[in-house]
């Protein structure tokens, strides 16, 4: 990281490698969050923990995945989605 100092402020310029690492880290975090949502939703769906209308269908090519809705009427499902 290089630092440029002016009279009133300090500017920090990130190198291209640091920026790439940050975007890769962010993309990885988003991916892990999505996979956790799919895993929890699949387990709760298969075990019948929440009513059918608490889920929406998402498709990954020919595979139908049930994912918990954020706006469903089941209070327990809303709590799980917020977690």
N, C-alpha and C positions, 0 to 999 in steps of 0.2 A: 504494500500500500504506500502510495506517495502522498505527501502532505504539501499543500500550497497555503502559505499564510499571507493574509492581507492585513491591512490596518485594523479592520473591525471584525473579521471572522476567520475561521479556519475551515477550509474546504478539504474534504477527504475524497480522493479519486481512487476508485477500485480498479484493479487490473482486470483484464478480460478473463483470466482464470478464476478470479474471485467471483466475478459476476456469473460465469458459467456454473461454478460450484453452487452458488445460491439458487439459481434457477433449477438445477438438478435436484438440489435438496428440497426445494418447494414442490417440484413435480413428484418426487418420491413421497413426500408427506401426503399430498393429495391422493396418490395411488393407494397408500396404506389405509387412509381414512375410508376410501371407497370400498376397498376389499373388506374392511371390518364391517361396514354397513351391509354389504352383501352377505357376509358370513352370519351376522346376528339375525338379519332378516330371514335368511334361509332356515336357520335353526328354529326360530320362533314360528315360521310358517309351517314347517314340517311337523312340529310338535303341537300345532293348533292352539298356540298360546293366545293369539289375538284373532278377532273375527276377520273373515275374508275381505271385508271392505276396508280394513286397515292397511292393505297392501295394494301396490300398483304393479303392473306387469312391465318389465323392461326386457328387451330382446338383445341378445348378443349372437349375431348370425341366426342360427336355428334354435338357439337355447333360450327358453323363457325363464326369466329370473323374477321372483317376487321380492319387492323391496318395500319396506315400511313407508307409508305416506307421512308427510309432515303435518298434513291438515286433516287427520282422521278424527273420528269421534271417540275413539278408545283412549282414555287418559293414560293408561299404562304404556300404550304404544307411543304416545307423544313424548312421554318421559324417556323412553329408550332412544327415540330419534334425537332428542336434545343431548343425551349423553354422547 
